[in-house]
Amino acid sequence: MSDATKKTRKRAITPAQAAKIEGEFEAAMAAKRAQETLKAFGGTQASTKAAKKVGRPTKRTPEVVKEICDRLSNGEPLRAICRDSHIPNWDTVYDWMARDEGFALLVAQARENGVEAIAQDTLAMIDAEPRYIEDGKGGTRIDAGYVQWLKLRTEQRMKLLACWSPNRYGNRVQVAGDKDNPLQVNIQATEMFDSILKNAEMTRQIEE
């Protein structure tokens, strides 16, 4: 037997080895096709898998507590805050409040500050200069549509304030009178708003 024949026999592979090589080749090609598909769709599959692994945070950290209380103090509702992905769900926050009285007190104080912030924003709306439009005769008048929109906003805010802090922003305030029949004064948001608008219009007419 020649040396060339011996080398050829040494290089020959068995059927099992051939099947193994073919399987590895098919696996490599399948992986390549998967990568090309993922690239064509902008990594959607990878992003979806990553999103499934990442859940809403449940750990209470000083940073999370501070952000929640700061935003509550600015008048933002708790559920609106908890819509942010880096903030725990609202039910998790309520569970913290039920389990920790100190945290519940922090939230209560922040909410009280938030009520004050909403009241200040509402007062700024009422005090703001009304919007004017042309009246078709060369003059101007207050925009009635804008007034109604602003009126609705302020009225709803004042109703919420009365519910959230009735002692400070309730519709009824005792002035004096008998213990069994105290004298009371009704403060109507609508009447107050209309009065402010009338005063603004009268002031504008006087200045003209």
Accessible surface in RSA format (square Angstrom, percent):
REM  Atomic radii and reference values for relative SASA: ProtOr
REM  Chains: A
REM  Algorithm: Lee & Richards
REM  Probe-radius: 1.40
REM  Slices: 20
REM RES _ NUM      All-atoms   Total-Side   Main-Chain    Non-polar    All polar
REM                ABS   REL    ABS   REL    ABS   REL    ABS   REL    ABS   REL
RES MET A   1   136.71  70.8  56.59  37.5  80.12 190.8  65.09  55.3  71.62  94.9
RES SER A   2    65.33  55.2  49.99  66.7  15.34  35.3  51.51 109.7  13.82  19.4
RES ASP A   3   103.00  72.1  97.88  97.4   5.12  12.1  28.24  66.5  74.75  74.6
RES ALA A   4    70.09  64.4  61.41  94.8   8.68  19.7  65.96  92.9   4.13  10.9
RES THR A   5    55.49  39.5  51.47  52.2   4.01   9.6  31.38  42.2  24.10  36.4
RES LYS A   6   100.73  49.1  98.17  60.2   2.56   6.1  49.08  44.2  51.65  55.0
RES LYS A   7   123.34  60.2 122.32  75.1   1.02   2.4  65.82  59.2  57.52  61.3
RES THR A   8    93.19  66.3  89.08  90.3   4.11   9.8  66.69  89.6  26.50  40.1
RES ARG A   9   156.83  65.8 140.64  71.7  16.20  38.6  53.39  73.0 103.45  62.7
RES LYS A  10   170.69  83.3 136.98  84.0  33.72  80.3  89.44  80.5  81.26  86.6
RES ARG A  11   191.92  80.6 168.19  85.7  23.73  56.5  63.46  86.7 128.46  77.9
RES ALA A  12    74.54  68.5  45.09  69.6  29.45  67.0  56.50  79.6  18.04  47.8
RES ILE A  13    98.80  56.2  73.77  55.0  25.03  60.3  75.30  54.2  23.50  63.8
RES THR A  14    71.57  50.9  68.59  69.5   2.98   7.1  68.50  92.0   3.08   4.7
RES PRO A  15   118.69  86.5 106.68  97.3  12.01  43.6 113.51  93.7   5.18  32.2
RES ALA A  16    76.64  70.5  60.78  93.8  15.87  36.1  69.19  97.4   7.46  19.8
RES GLN A  17    91.97  51.4  89.81  65.6   2.16   5.1  28.73  61.1  63.24  48.0
RES ALA A  18    40.68  37.4  35.96  55.5   4.72  10.7  37.35  52.6   3.33   8.8
RES ALA A  19    62.66  57.6  50.71  78.3  11.96  27.2  54.12  76.2   8.55  22.6
RES LYS A  20   139.77  68.2 127.84  78.4  11.93  28.4  80.82  72.7  58.95  62.8
RES ILE A  21    97.44  55.4  96.75  72.1   0.69   1.7  96.75  69.7   0.69   1.9
RES GLU A  22   111.57  64.1 106.84  80.8   4.73  11.3  34.70  67.1  76.87  62.8
RES GLY A  23    38.78  47.8   0.00   N/A  38.78  47.8  33.16  91.0   5.62  12.6
RES GLU A  24   102.20  58.7  91.86  69.5  10.34  24.6  46.34  89.6  55.86  45.6
RES PHE A  25   120.58  60.3 115.06  71.3   5.52  14.4 120.15  72.8   0.43   1.2
RES GLU A  26    92.04  52.8  90.20  68.2   1.84   4.4  37.04  71.6  55.00  44.9
RES ALA A  27    63.46  58.3  50.21  77.5  13.25  30.1  58.60  82.5   4.86  12.9
RES ALA A  28    61.71  56.7  48.11  74.2  13.61  31.0  56.23  79.2   5.48  14.5
RES MET A  29    67.18  34.8  67.13  44.4   0.06   0.1  50.42  42.9  16.76  22.2
RES ALA A  30    47.83  44.0  41.94  64.7   5.90  13.4  43.04  60.6   4.79  12.7
RES ALA A  31    52.19  48.0  44.48  68.6   7.71  17.5  51.57  72.6   0.62   1.6
RES LYS A  32   115.68  56.4 113.14  69.4   2.54   6.1  60.23  54.2  55.45  59.1
RES ARG A  33   127.60  53.6 125.92  64.2   1.67   4.0  62.99  86.1  64.61  39.2
RES ALA A  34    59.83  55.0  48.75  75.2  11.08  25.2  56.44  79.5   3.39   9.0
RES GLN A  35   125.86  70.4 119.77  87.5   6.09  14.5  38.84  82.7  87.02  66.0
RES GLU A  36    97.06  55.7  89.75  67.9   7.31  17.4  43.32  83.8  53.74  43.9
RES THR A  37    59.04  42.0  55.35  56.1   3.69   8.8  33.84  45.4  25.21  38.1
RES LEU A  38    53.33  29.7  52.76  37.7   0.56   1.4  53.28  37.4   0.04   0.1
RES LYS A  39   178.44  87.1 156.70  96.1  21.74  51.8 108.43  97.6  70.01  74.6
RES ALA A  40    84.52  77.7  41.40  63.9  43.13  98.1  53.66  75.6  30.87  81.8
RES PHE A  41   137.69  68.9 122.50  75.9  15.20  39.5 129.47  78.5   8.22  23.5
RES GLY A  42    68.73  84.8   0.00   N/A  68.73  84.8  39.30 107.9  29.42  65.9
RES GLY A  43    19.35  23.9   0.00   N/A  19.35  23.9  17.37  47.7   1.98   4.4
RES THR A  44    77.18  54.9  73.18  74.2   4.00   9.5  59.98  80.6  17.21  26.0
RES GLN A  45   100.89  56.4  96.99  70.9   3.90   9.3  32.51  69.2  68.38  51.9
RES ALA A  46    50.52  46.4  41.73  64.4   8.79  20.0  46.33  65.2   4.19  11.1
RES SER A  47    69.93  59.1  59.38  79.2  10.55  24.3  38.55  82.1  31.38  44.0
RES THR A  48    61.70  43.9  57.14  57.9   4.56  10.9  45.33  60.9  16.37  24.7
RES LYS A  49   135.58  66.1 133.68  82.0   1.89   4.5  79.28  71.4  56.29  60.0
RES ALA A  50    52.85  48.6  47.89  73.9   4.96  11.3  52.34  73.7   0.51   1.3
RES ALA A  51    67.77  62.3  48.99  75.6  18.78  42.7  57.35  80.8  10.42  27.6
RES LYS A  52   167.93  81.9 131.30  80.6  36.62  87.2  85.49  76.9  82.44  87.8
RES LYS A  53   175.78  85.8 139.13  85.4  36.65  87.3  89.35  80.4  86.43  92.1
RES VAL A  54   114.54  75.4  96.56  87.4  17.98  43.3  99.61  86.6  14.93  40.5
RES GLY A  55    60.75  74.9   0.00   N/A  60.75  74.9  38.67 106.1  22.08  49.5
RES ARG A  56    85.24  35.8  66.40  33.9  18.84  44.8  41.90  57.3  43.34  26.3
RES PRO A  57    47.81  34.8  36.04  32.9  11.77  42.8  47.33  39.1   0.48   3.0
RES THR A  58    96.95  69.0  84.54  85.7  12.41  29.6  51.68  69.4  45.27  68.4
RES LYS A  59   156.92  76.6 148.04  90.8   8.88  21.1  97.44  87.7  59.48  63.4
RES ARG A  60    91.76  38.5  66.57  33.9  25.19  60.0  12.96  17.7  78.80  47.8
RES THR A  61    36.00  25.6  34.34  34.8   1.65   3.9  33.03  44.4   2.97   4.5
RES PRO A  62   108.18  78.8  96.13  87.6  12.04  43.8 103.18  85.2   5.00  31.1
RES GLU A  63   127.06  72.9 117.28  88.7   9.78  23.3  70.52 136.4  56.54  46.2
RES VAL A  64    20.25  13.3  19.30  17.5   0.94   2.3  20.25  17.6   0.00   0.0
RES VAL A  65    24.90  16.4  24.90  22.5   0.00   0.0  24.90  21.6   0.00   0.0
RES LYS A  66   131.81  64.3 126.41  77.6   5.40  12.8  97.73  88.0  34.08  36.3
RES GLU A  67    52.77  30.3  48.01  36.3   4.75  11.3  23.59  45.6  29.17  23.8
RES ILE A  68     0.00   0.0   0.00   0.0   0.00   0.0   0.00   0.0   0.00   0.0
RES CYS A  69    20.08  15.2  19.86  22.2   0.22   0.5  17.75  45.0   2.33   2.5
RES ASP A  70    61.61  43.2  58.69  58.4   2.91   6.9  22.26  52.4  39.35  39.2
RES ARG A  71    46.55  19.5  46.19  23.5   0.35   0.8  25.02  34.2  21.53  13.0
RES LEU A  72     5.95   3.3   3.79   2.7   2.15   5.4   3.79   2.7   2.15   5.8
RES SER A  73    32.55  27.5  26.58  35.5   5.97  13.8  18.41  39.2  14.15  19.8
RES ASN A  74   110.70  76.3  92.41  89.3  18.29  44.0  21.31  51.3  89.39  86.4
RES GLY A  75    18.24  22.5   0.00   N/A  18.24  22.5   5.52  15.2  12.72  28.5
RES GLU A  76    57.24  32.9  50.38  38.1   6.85  16.3  24.90  48.2  32.33  26.4
RES PRO A  77    81.09  59.1  70.45  64.2  10.64  38.7  81.09  67.0   0.00   0.0
RES LEU A  78     6.89   3.8   2.35   1.7   4.54  11.4   2.35   1.6   4.54  12.2
RES ARG A  79   123.74  52.0 120.71  61.5   3.03   7.2  43.77  59.8  79.97  48.5
RES ALA A  80    26.60  24.5  19.96  30.8   6.64  15.1  19.96  28.1   6.64  17.6
RES ILE A  81     0.00   0.0   0.00   0.0   0.00   0.0   0.00   0.0   0.00   0.0
RES CYS A  82     5.52   4.2   1.88   2.1   3.64   8.6   2.37   6.0   3.15   3.4
RES ARG A  83   178.78  75.1 151.19  77.1  27.60  65.7  66.65  91.1 112.13  68.0
RES ASP A  84    48.91  34.3  44.58  44.4   4.33  10.2  10.11  23.8  38.80  38.7
RES SER A  85    88.85  75.1  75.89 101.3  12.96  29.9  44.55  94.9  44.30  62.1
RES HIS A  86    98.07  53.6  86.88  60.4  11.19  28.6  77.33  79.7  20.74  24.1
RES ILE A  87     0.19   0.1   0.19   0.1   0.00   0.0   0.19   0.1   0.00   0.0
RES PRO A  88     0.00   0.0   0.00   0.0   0.00   0.0   0.00   0.0   0.00   0.0
RES ASN A  89    59.16  40.8  57.73  55.8   1.42   3.4   6.66  16.0  52.50  50.7
RES TRP A  90   100.98  40.5 100.98  48.9   0.00   0.0  78.52  41.9  22.46  36.4
RES ASP A  91    77.29  54.1  70.71  70.4   6.58  15.6  24.67  58.1  52.62  52.5
RES THR A  92    28.70  20.4  24.14  24.5   4.56  10.9  13.49  18.1  15.21  23.0
RES VAL A  93     0.00   0.0   0.00   0.0   0.00   0.0   0.00   0.0   0.00   0.0
RES TYR A  94    82.14  38.3  77.70  44.2   4.44  11.5  54.90  41.3  27.24  33.6
RES ASP A  95    61.07  42.8  55.76  55.5   5.31  12.6  20.22  47.6  40.85  40.7
RES TRP A  96    24.63   9.9  23.27  11.3   1.36   3.2  13.03   6.9  11.60  18.8
RES MET A  97    34.81  18.0  28.10  18.6   6.72  16.0  28.30  24.1   6.51   8.6
RES ALA A  98    91.67  84.3  46.59  71.9  45.08 102.5  58.91  83.0  32.76  86.8
RES ARG A  99   192.12  80.7 152.20  77.6  39.92  95.0  56.72  77.5 135.40  82.1
RES ASP A 100    47.21  33.1  43.09  42.9   4.12   9.7  13.29  31.3  33.92  33.8
RES GLU A 101   134.96  77.5 123.78  93.6  11.18  26.6  47.44  91.8  87.52  71.5
RES GLY A 102    39.33  48.5   0.00   N/A  39.33  48.5  32.51  89.2   6.82  15.3
RES PHE A 103     8.06   4.0   4.82   3.0   3.24   8.4   5.85   3.5   2.21   6.3
RES ALA A 104    25.92  23.8  23.30  35.9   2.62   6.0  23.56  33.2   2.36   6.2
RES LEU A 105   114.54  63.8 110.05  78.7   4.49  11.3 110.39  77.5   4.15  11.2
RES LEU A 106    97.19  54.1  94.15  67.4   3.03   7.6  94.85  66.6   2.33   6.3
RES VAL A 107     0.08   0.1   0.08   0.1   0.00   0.0   0.08   0.1   0.00   0.0
RES ALA A 108    56.38  51.8  45.87  70.8  10.50  23.9  50.83  71.6   5.54  14.7
RES GLN A 109   102.66  57.4  99.51  72.7   3.15   7.5  43.24  92.0  59.41  45.1
RES ALA A 110     4.15   3.8   2.36   3.6   1.78   4.1   3.75   5.3   0.40   1.1
RES ARG A 111    87.46  36.7  83.30  42.5   4.16   9.9  40.81  55.8  46.65  28.3
RES GLU A 112    62.39  35.8  60.62  45.9   1.76   4.2  30.59  59.2  31.80  26.0
RES ASN A 113    64.23  44.3  58.94  57.0   5.29  12.7  14.33  34.5  49.90  48.2
RES GLY A 114     2.39   2.9   0.00   N/A   2.39   2.9   2.39   6.6   0.00   0.0
RES VAL A 115    10.52   6.9   9.92   9.0   0.61   1.5   9.92   8.6   0.61   1.6
RES GLU A 116    58.47  33.6  58.47  44.2   0.00   0.0  29.75  57.5  28.72  23.4
RES ALA A 117    22.30  20.5  18.73  28.9   3.57   8.1  21.57  30.4   0.73   1.9
RES ILE A 118    23.48  13.4  23.42  17.4   0.06   0.1  23.46  16.9   0.02   0.1
RES ALA A 119    16.68  15.3  11.21  17.3   5.47  12.4  12.03  16.9   4.65  12.3
RES GLN A 120   108.22  60.5 100.55  73.5   7.67  18.3  33.58  71.5  74.64  56.6
RES ASP A 121    70.36  49.3  67.81  67.5   2.55   6.0  10.55  24.8  59.81  59.6
RES THR A 122     4.92   3.5   4.92   5.0   0.00   0.0   4.92   6.6   0.00   0.0
RES LEU A 123   105.17  58.6 103.45  74.0   1.72   4.3 104.73  73.6   0.43   1.2
RES ALA A 124    62.30  57.3  49.07  75.7  13.24  30.1  56.93  80.2   5.37  14.2
RES MET A 125    27.77  14.4  22.81  15.1   4.96  11.8  27.38  23.3   0.39   0.5
RES ILE A 126    14.87   8.5   6.13   4.6   8.73  21.0   6.70   4.8   8.17  22.2
RES ASP A 127    99.63  69.8  68.30  68.0  31.32  74.1  30.81  72.5  68.82  68.6
RES ALA A 128    52.06  47.9  33.83  52.2  18.23  41.5  44.10  62.1   7.97  21.1
RES GLU A 129   129.00  74.1 106.35  80.5  22.66  53.9  55.44 107.2  73.56  60.1
RES PRO A 130    11.88   8.7   6.66   6.1   5.23  19.0   8.30   6.9   3.59  22.3
RES ARG A 131   132.90  55.8 126.06  64.3   6.84  16.3  40.50  55.4  92.40  56.0
RES TYR A 132    59.34  27.7  35.45  20.2  23.90  62.2  34.36  25.8  24.99  30.8
RES ILE A 133    60.43  34.4  53.37  39.8   7.06  17.0  60.43  43.5   0.00   0.0
RES GLU A 134   144.57  83.0 127.61  96.5  16.97  40.4  41.56  80.4 103.01  84.1
RES ASP A 135    54.03  37.8  30.38  30.2  23.65  55.9  11.59  27.3  42.44  42.3
RES GLY A 136    75.62  93.3   0.00   N/A  75.62  93.3  41.14 112.9  34.49  77.2
RES LYS A 137   190.15  92.8 150.92  92.6  39.23  93.4 104.38  93.9  85.77  91.4
RES GLY A 138    83.83 103.4   0.00   N/A  83.83 103.4  42.64 117.0  41.19  92.2
RES GLY A 139    29.25  36.1   0.00   N/A  29.25  36.1  27.69  76.0   1.56   3.5
RES THR A 140    62.90  44.7  51.61  52.3  11.29  26.9  41.09  55.2  21.81  33.0
RES ARG A 141   109.66  46.0 109.66  55.9   0.00   0.0  45.68  62.4  63.98  38.8
RES ILE A 142    28.33  16.1  20.22  15.1   8.11  19.6  20.22  14.6   8.11  22.0
RES ASP A 143    28.19  19.7  28.19  28.1   0.00   0.0   0.00   0.0  28.19  28.1
RES ALA A 144    61.51  56.6  56.47  87.1   5.04  11.5  60.77  85.6   0.74   2.0
RES GLY A 145    49.88  61.5   0.00   N/A  49.88  61.5  39.20 107.6  10.68  23.9
RES TYR A 146    37.43  17.5  30.20  17.2   7.23  18.8  11.18   8.4  26.25  32.4
RES VAL A 147    16.62  10.9  16.34  14.8   0.28   0.7  16.62  14.4   0.00   0.0
RES GLN A 148   109.85  61.4 105.67  77.2   4.18   9.9  43.74  93.1  66.11  50.1
RES TRP A 149   127.13  51.0 121.33  58.7   5.80  13.6 102.35  54.6  24.79  40.2
RES LEU A 150    13.23   7.4  13.23   9.5   0.00   0.0  13.23   9.3   0.00   0.0
RES LYS A 151    36.23  17.7  36.23  22.2   0.00   0.0  10.46   9.4  25.77  27.4
RES LEU A 152   102.48  57.1 100.66  72.0   1.83   4.6 102.24  71.8   0.25   0.7
RES ARG A 153    82.96  34.8  76.38  38.9   6.58  15.7  25.07  34.3  57.89  35.1
RES THR A 154     0.77   0.6   0.77   0.8   0.00   0.0   0.25   0.3   0.52   0.8
RES GLU A 155    27.27  15.7  27.21  20.6   0.06   0.1   3.78   7.3  23.49  19.2
RES GLN A 156    81.30  45.5  81.20  59.3   0.10   0.2  32.51  69.2  48.79  37.0
RES ARG A 157    62.27  26.1  62.14  31.7   0.14   0.3  14.59  19.9  47.69  28.9
RES MET A 158    45.23  23.4  41.23  27.3   4.01   9.5  39.32  33.4   5.91   7.8
RES LYS A 159   121.15  59.1 116.18  71.3   4.97  11.8  77.95  70.2  43.20  46.0
RES LEU A 160    83.07  46.3  82.93  59.3   0.14   0.3  83.07  58.3   0.00   0.0
RES LEU A 161     6.39   3.6   6.39   4.6   0.00   0.0   6.39   4.5   0.00   0.0
RES ALA A 162    16.27  15.0  11.27  17.4   5.00  11.4  11.50  16.2   4.77  12.6
RES CYS A 163    97.59  73.8  69.40  77.4  28.19  66.2  25.03  63.4  72.55  78.2
RES TRP A 164   126.99  51.0  97.48  47.2  29.51  69.3  77.65  41.4  49.34  80.0
RES SER A 165     8.92   7.5   5.33   7.1   3.60   8.3   3.97   8.4   4.96   6.9
RES PRO A 166    81.77  59.6  72.69  66.3   9.08  33.0  72.81  60.1   8.96  55.7
RES ASN A 167   152.71 105.3 114.74 110.9  37.97  91.4  32.22  77.6 120.49 116.5
RES ARG A 168   123.29  51.8  89.21  45.5  34.08  81.1  47.80  65.3  75.49  45.8
RES TYR A 169    58.11  27.1  43.52  24.8  14.59  38.0  44.84  33.7  13.26  16.3
RES GLY A 170    18.87  23.3   0.00   N/A  18.87  23.3   9.12  25.0   9.75  21.8
RES ASN A 171    88.07  60.7  82.16  79.4   5.91  14.2  15.44  37.1  72.63  70.2
RES ARG A 172   150.16  63.0 126.61  64.5  23.55  56.1  44.04  60.2 106.12  64.3
RES VAL A 173    74.92  49.3  71.75  65.0   3.16   7.6  74.92  65.1   0.00   0.0
RES GLN A 174   117.53  65.7  90.25  66.0  27.28  64.9  23.22  49.4  94.31  71.5
RES VAL A 175    96.27  63.3  65.88  59.6  30.39  73.2  69.72  60.6  26.55  72.0
RES ALA A 176    53.72  49.4  46.18  71.3   7.54  17.1  53.72  75.7   0.00   0.0
RES GLY A 177    55.10  67.9   0.00   N/A  55.10  67.9  25.05  68.7  30.05  67.3
RES ASP A 178    90.44  63.4  75.68  75.3  14.76  34.9  31.74  74.7  58.71  58.5
RES LYS A 179   185.88  90.7 155.16  95.2  30.72  73.1 106.65  96.0  79.23  84.4
RES ASP A 180   126.46  88.6  92.87  92.4  33.60  79.4  34.64  81.5  91.83  91.6
RES ASN A 181   117.26  80.9 109.03 105.4   8.23  19.8  22.11  53.2  95.15  92.0
RES PRO A 182    40.17  29.3  30.01  27.4  10.15  36.9  30.01  24.8  10.15  63.1
RES LEU A 183   105.34  58.7 100.49  71.9   4.85  12.2 105.26  73.9   0.08   0.2
RES GLN A 184    84.58  47.3  60.65  44.3  23.92  57.0   8.54  18.2  76.03  57.7
RES VAL A 185    72.39  47.6  69.49  62.9   2.89   7.0  72.39  62.9   0.00   0.0
RES ASN A 186    80.37  55.4  58.46  56.5  21.92  52.8  11.34  27.3  69.03  66.7
RES ILE A 187    79.59  45.3  74.07  55.2   5.53  13.3  77.41  55.7   2.19   5.9
RES GLN A 188    84.74  47.4  80.11  58.5   4.63  11.0  17.45  37.1  67.29  51.0
RES ALA A 189    22.16  20.4  16.61  25.6   5.55  12.6  16.61  23.4   5.55  14.7
RES THR A 190    55.35  39.4  54.65  55.4   0.70   1.7  34.09  45.8  21.26  32.1
RES GLU A 191   117.98  67.7 110.60  83.7   7.38  17.6  45.62  88.2  72.36  59.1
RES MET A 192    71.10  36.8  63.58  42.1   7.53  17.9  38.92  33.1  32.18  42.6
RES PHE A 193     6.04   3.0   5.95   3.7   0.09   0.2   5.95   3.6   0.09   0.3
RES ASP A 194    48.08  33.7  46.67  46.4   1.41   3.3  16.07  37.8  32.01  31.9
RES SER A 195    54.78  46.3  50.77  67.8   4.01   9.2  26.48  56.4  28.29  39.6
RES ILE A 196    54.56  31.0  52.94  39.4   1.62   3.9  53.65  38.6   0.91   2.5
RES LEU A 197    30.48  17.0  29.61  21.2   0.86   2.2  29.86  21.0   0.61   1.7
RES LYS A 198   137.70  67.2 133.43  81.9   4.27  10.2  81.91  73.7  55.79  59.4
RES ASN A 199    85.76  59.1  83.48  80.7   2.29   5.5  25.51  61.4  60.25  58.2
RES ALA A 200    29.07  26.7  17.47  27.0  11.60  26.4  25.75  36.3   3.32   8.8
RES GLU A 201    39.16  22.5  39.16  29.6   0.00   0.0  30.21  58.4   8.95   7.3
RES MET A 202   112.84  58.4 111.79  74.0   1.05   2.5  90.83  77.2  22.01  29.2
RES THR A 203    71.18  50.6  69.70  70.7   1.49   3.5  46.84  62.9  24.34  36.8
RES ARG A 204    36.68  15.4  35.18  17.9   1.50   3.6  24.68  33.7  12.00   7.3
RES GLN A 205   105.27  58.9  89.80  65.6  15.47  36.8  26.09  55.5  79.17  60.0
RES ILE A 206   143.00  81.4 115.19  85.8  27.81  67.0 122.43  88.2  20.57  55.8
RES GLU A 207   138.41  79.5 100.23  75.8  38.18  90.9  45.52  88.0  92.90  75.8
RES GLU A 208   145.05  83.3  79.65  60.3  65.40 155.7  60.39 116.8  84.65  69.1
END  Absolute sums over single chains surface
CHAIN  1 A    15584.7      13062.2       2522.5       8915.4       6669.3
END  Absolute sums over all chains
TOTAL         15584.7      13062.2       2522.5       8915.4       6669.3
